[in-house]
Structure formats: structure tokens, C-alpha cells
């Protein structure tokens, strides 16, 4: 059985990896120009296809049959070859987003839900939210409800981002501010690269539900696999696949005092996980073309910190890395969203009297215990987890891996 993903420009896709875990069939990427779409869909060697931009509506005329869900949404993301050679069109995004809402724990019944955007992803979100009892308002750039009159929706309980705003590589953007929504209970962002968009980070800071679109991606693939295989798959397969992808895609970020052991832990974690270990200080030196003591001598701490932020901006946009940061990166608030956009942040703790000073300009210049006291609240605010590294390195590595491998 041969299946795959159909699109015009696919770039990197996680779909082959997901479907590898879902069924015993080959799954390939098919980049097809618009003028070749009709001929491609006549290929009888393909048992099933997922369909992505820009063909979710373009394939409709080629379908001999449409499921009720595909008819309702007016878009197809799954094609199955029928026994007579025709194509059945279905849309599994509906199931995927429904699963995402349920996972979030949000109860939308009778509550206002804002859906940002008016494209195909928006149509899916609208249909699901309405079926779940939500009161839906669509926010677009030029519609009656737009970004200029958001004040009329201050009673919104849920916001769904169905736009590409905030997606890699433009990760410093957000479609709106959450400040005008005092009753907000959660934000669902269909973007999954980065793992935490600026919009989701704003929701996290408010302590409300914040979910990205990775679960939806896996859930819709699970339903597609059912159509390809002609049999039911349990929903329980979604969590383990999501967990594998999340561990592969997210960074492990290590923060803490100079000499706390971040670089050593990064190397050990890389050996255990197969992820790449990178050192932010080494990146600063490579970008500057000089060692850190020389940067401090020429530009002072402020010059070094600016270079450090540029290095973190570059490093943290990428995924699947273990990043050992400089001890003072937490002193610049602008580094907070950079570190968290694609990673879980671990505060590596070591007693001040065990911190080495050699080769560290700020450590040599002052009282390490005093520096640690001043930075402690910053480390705490940046971190998702605190890891004790006063004992064996293997113990600290084990603490981190238990957390990372336990997340789904």
C-alpha cells in the first residue's frame, strides 16, 4: 500500500514520521505543480493521500464521493482510492481539532469563542466550536469583526489562532494582545512551529490554558490512517506519537549560574538522547570572531549581552537541540520568549561555593554568592523546572530525562 502527502511546496513535513507509527504502509511526499494535479490524481498506484495547501479545495472536482464532513467544510485533506478507481474525499482536520479542544479541558458551551482568520483552518475551528456549543465570532482583517474593533468581544472565553501569524521564521509576531480579554480561559494556536508562539506565551503568563497545534496534527493523521487501512485505530495511539514528536522537536534549555555544569550536562544529555548539544557562549564567540573576555574588554557587559541575545535568537528558533546558556542570559527580559519558544527551560542549581571562576569575567569581578542571590528570582521566573546539580552529573541527567520522557 502506497500513501503520501500531496502539496505544491511541502518543505519539511512530520507526516511520514507520524504515519510510520500508525500503519504498515509507505508514505511519501508529493510536490505537484497545479498544472499536473489532475494527472497526478489519476495515478492508480496510490491508495490514499493527505492533502495540504493549496489543494484542499482544488481536489474537490476530482472526488467521486465526499463524506458529510468534507461537504460541510468544503475542503478535503484525505483522499482514498475506491474499488472502482474513483476518489473518496474526507476531512480529518475536524476530528483533529475536536481532539485538541477536548485535550485542553476547555468547556466552550455557551461561551464566546474568537477564531482568528477566515481561511480553511478557521472554517474547521468554527464548525467544531459550534458543534461543542460555543458562540463563535470570526476575526479577520477586513470583516465586520476585525482587529480594529476587538473591544466588542471583551467577554471572549476562548481564542483560537487559525492564522499563520507567529509561525516560524517570523516567531516574534502575535496576531493580537490578550490584555483586552479579562474573562479569557484559554488560547488554542494551530501553529506548532514554534512550540510556544508569542500568543501562547502570553496565555501561559496569565496562567490560563495554552495549547499548540501538534496534538491536532497527530490526531488528524490518526483518522487519516483509519481511512487508508480501512479499520479503526484507538485514540490512545495519539499520545505516545505526540510525545515522541514533542521530545524530538523541542529544545532542552539549560540556565543557571556560571560554572553550574550546564555545558557538561548538555554533552551528557546529547549522548543519551541523540540531540545536538550547543553552547550559547560558543555561538557568541563564533558570531563575534573573538573570545568572550575580549568582548567584555572592548564592549563591556552591555555589548556582550546584546550579542548574547542575537545568538539566542538564532539558536532558539531551531529545534531538537540541547542549549547550554550563559549564566547571565536571564538578566535581559527579551531573552525570555526566545528561550521558551521551542524549549523546556531547566534551571541547573549548584551551591555558590562550588562554582568555579576561571575564564568567567563577571565571576572573577564579584561575589558569586551575592550574584546568585540577585539572579535567583530571575532563574525561577525563566525556568519550567529546577534541577539540583550538587551531586553526580548522572543524577542531574536522570532528573531531566525523567521530566522530558514523562511529558506527552
Beta strands, then each sheet from edge to edge (+ up, - down):
strand 1: 2-7
strand 2: 26-31
strand 3: 48-51
strand 4: 65-66
strand 5: 78-81
strand 6: 87-90
strand 7: 112-116
strand 8: 135-139
strand 9: 158-161
strand 10: 186-189
strand 11: 209-211
strand 12: 251-255
strand 13: 276-279
strand 14: 321-324
strand 15: 343-349
strand 16: 385-388
sheet 1: 2+ 1+ 3+ 5- 6+ 4+
sheet 2: 8+ 7+ 9+ 10+ 11+
sheet 3: 13+ 14+ 12+ 15+ 16+
end
